[in-house]
Amino acid sequence: MKRVFFIPAFLSFSLLTGCFGYPRLLSYPFDPGGRSLNSLASELNPQISGRYIVFITDRRGSQDVYMFDTVTRDLVDLPGLNSLDAIATHPSVSQDGRYVVFGASRQGRSAIFLYDRETRQSRNLTNNLQSEVRNPTISADGSRIAFESSNNGQWDVLVYDRYGQPLNIPQEPR
């Protein structure tokens, strides 16, 4: 005799959500028009902070930074952030969504840029560095940016404030 077990729908749902709703599955619809989180284009390097997800996509034929608001379930307008002459990589967003940091390559030179959604301005934080830079990340409050720099033939981690000034991070004696 073959036994068949059925798990009631409410039980399987609670297994997915847990006691307090975590972990939970997020499902965002596919939009062939490119107006949502998922599209026909490549979506690369997603990062989440608070209610915002930033990612790189080639929806308009170049690697651009996009931001998605998980509460409103809409793309966030980022005027002045993307440019036709730059290839964007590795975005990161502050907890409140005001600051977006990302790597970009222009004319073969890499840089780290900080975009302020309030002022709609992008600023090159690494303009005076004579080395390759990559993989930026921003603190939750948007005050510090860490990234890799290839100074002296090796990759080191540098930490800057949001005004482009290097921070001196004291190290504990070993």
C-alpha positions as CSV (number, residue, x, y, z in Angstrom):
1,M,0.0,0.0,0.0
2,K,1.4,3.4,-1.0
3,R,1.0,6.2,1.4
4,V,0.7,9.8,0.2
5,F,1.2,12.7,2.6
6,F,-0.2,16.1,2.0
7,I,1.1,19.2,3.7
8,P,-1.7,21.8,4.2
9,A,-1.1,25.1,2.3
10,F,-1.0,27.1,5.5
11,L,1.7,24.9,6.9
12,S,3.9,25.1,3.8
13,F,3.5,28.9,3.8
14,S,4.6,29.1,7.4
15,L,7.6,27.0,6.7
16,L,8.7,29.6,4.1
17,T,8.0,32.6,6.2
18,G,9.2,31.4,9.7
19,C,7.9,32.9,13.0
20,F,8.4,36.5,12.2
21,G,8.3,36.6,8.4
22,Y,12.0,35.7,7.9
23,P,13.3,34.2,5.8
24,R,10.8,35.1,3.2
25,L,10.7,34.8,-0.5
26,L,10.5,38.0,-2.5
27,S,9.1,37.8,-5.9
28,Y,9.2,40.7,-8.3
29,P,7.4,40.4,-11.6
30,F,9.3,40.1,-14.8
31,D,8.8,43.2,-17.0
32,P,9.7,42.9,-20.7
33,G,9.6,46.7,-20.9
34,G,12.4,47.1,-18.4
35,R,10.4,49.1,-15.8
36,S,10.8,46.7,-12.9
37,L,13.6,44.9,-11.0
38,N,13.7,42.0,-13.5
39,S,13.9,42.4,-17.3
40,L,15.2,40.8,-20.4
41,A,18.6,42.6,-19.9
42,S,21.5,41.6,-17.7
43,E,21.1,42.5,-14.0
44,L,24.6,42.5,-12.3
45,N,26.1,43.1,-8.9
46,P,22.9,43.6,-6.8
47,Q,23.3,45.2,-3.4
48,I,20.6,45.9,-0.8
49,S,20.4,48.3,2.0
50,G,17.2,49.1,3.8
51,R,14.4,49.3,1.3
52,Y,16.6,49.9,-1.7
53,I,18.3,47.5,-4.2
54,V,20.9,48.9,-6.5
55,F,22.3,47.0,-9.5
56,I,24.0,47.3,-12.9
57,T,21.9,46.7,-16.0
58,D,22.4,47.0,-19.7
59,R,18.8,47.9,-20.5
60,R,19.8,50.9,-22.5
61,G,22.8,49.4,-24.2
62,S,25.4,50.4,-21.7
63,Q,26.2,49.3,-18.1
64,D,24.2,51.7,-15.9
65,V,23.3,51.9,-12.3
66,Y,19.6,51.4,-11.4
67,M,17.8,51.6,-8.1
68,F,14.7,49.7,-7.1
69,D,12.5,50.6,-4.1
70,T,11.2,47.4,-2.5
71,V,8.3,49.2,-0.7
72,T,6.8,51.0,-3.7
73,R,8.0,48.2,-6.1
74,D,9.2,50.8,-8.6
75,L,12.5,51.9,-10.1
76,V,13.8,55.1,-8.6
77,D,14.7,57.9,-11.0
78,L,18.4,58.8,-10.8
79,P,18.8,61.9,-13.0
80,G,22.4,62.8,-13.8
81,L,23.9,59.5,-12.5
82,N,24.5,57.5,-15.7
83,S,26.5,58.8,-18.6
84,L,27.1,57.4,-22.1
85,D,30.9,57.5,-21.8
86,A,31.2,55.5,-18.6
87,I,30.9,51.8,-17.8
88,A,29.4,51.5,-14.2
89,T,30.2,48.6,-11.8
90,H,29.5,47.5,-8.3
91,P,27.0,49.9,-6.9
92,S,26.2,50.3,-3.2
93,V,23.5,52.3,-1.5
94,S,23.2,54.0,1.9
95,Q,20.4,52.8,4.2
96,D,18.2,55.8,3.5
97,G,18.8,55.6,-0.3
98,R,20.3,59.1,-0.5
99,Y,23.8,58.1,-1.5
100,V,24.8,55.7,-4.2
101,V,28.5,54.8,-4.7
102,F,29.8,52.9,-7.7
103,G,32.8,52.2,-9.7
104,A,33.1,53.5,-13.3
105,S,35.5,53.3,-16.1
106,R,36.0,56.2,-18.5
107,Q,38.5,56.2,-21.3
108,G,40.3,53.2,-19.7
109,R,40.6,54.9,-16.3
110,S,38.7,53.6,-13.3
111,A,37.2,55.8,-10.6
112,I,34.9,55.7,-7.6
113,F,31.9,58.0,-7.8
114,L,29.4,59.1,-5.2
115,Y,25.9,60.1,-6.3
116,D,23.7,62.3,-4.0
117,R,20.0,61.8,-4.8
118,E,19.2,65.0,-3.0
119,T,21.5,67.3,-5.1
120,R,21.4,65.0,-8.2
121,Q,25.2,65.3,-8.5
122,S,27.9,62.7,-9.0
123,R,31.4,63.4,-7.7
124,N,34.6,61.5,-8.5
125,L,36.0,60.6,-5.1
126,T,39.3,59.2,-6.4
127,N,40.3,61.9,-8.9
128,N,43.7,62.4,-7.3
129,L,44.6,58.7,-7.0
130,Q,47.0,57.4,-9.6
131,S,45.9,53.8,-9.3
132,E,43.2,51.4,-10.4
133,V,40.2,51.3,-8.0
134,R,37.3,48.8,-7.7
135,N,34.5,47.3,-5.6
136,P,33.2,50.3,-3.5
137,T,30.8,49.9,-0.7
138,I,29.2,52.6,1.5
139,S,28.3,52.7,5.2
140,A,24.7,52.6,6.2
141,D,24.7,56.3,7.1
142,G,26.5,57.2,3.9
143,S,29.4,58.8,5.7
144,R,32.2,56.4,4.7
145,I,33.1,54.6,1.5
146,A,35.5,51.6,1.4
147,F,37.1,50.4,-1.9
148,E,40.1,48.6,-3.3
149,S,43.0,50.4,-4.8
150,S,46.0,48.9,-6.6
151,N,48.7,51.2,-5.4
152,N,52.3,49.8,-5.3
153,G,51.4,46.6,-7.2
154,Q,48.9,45.2,-4.7
155,W,45.3,45.6,-3.9
156,D,44.7,47.5,-0.6
157,V,41.5,48.7,1.0
158,L,41.1,52.4,1.4
159,V,38.4,54.2,3.4
160,Y,37.2,57.7,2.4
161,D,34.6,60.1,3.7
162,R,31.8,61.1,1.4
163,Y,33.7,64.3,0.6
164,G,36.5,62.4,-1.0
165,Q,39.0,62.7,1.9
166,P,40.9,59.6,3.0
167,L,40.2,58.5,6.6
168,N,43.0,57.3,8.8
169,I,41.7,54.1,10.4
170,P,43.9,53.2,13.4
171,Q,45.0,49.6,13.6
172,E,45.4,47.7,16.8
173,P,48.9,46.6,17.6
174,R,49.5,43.0,16.9
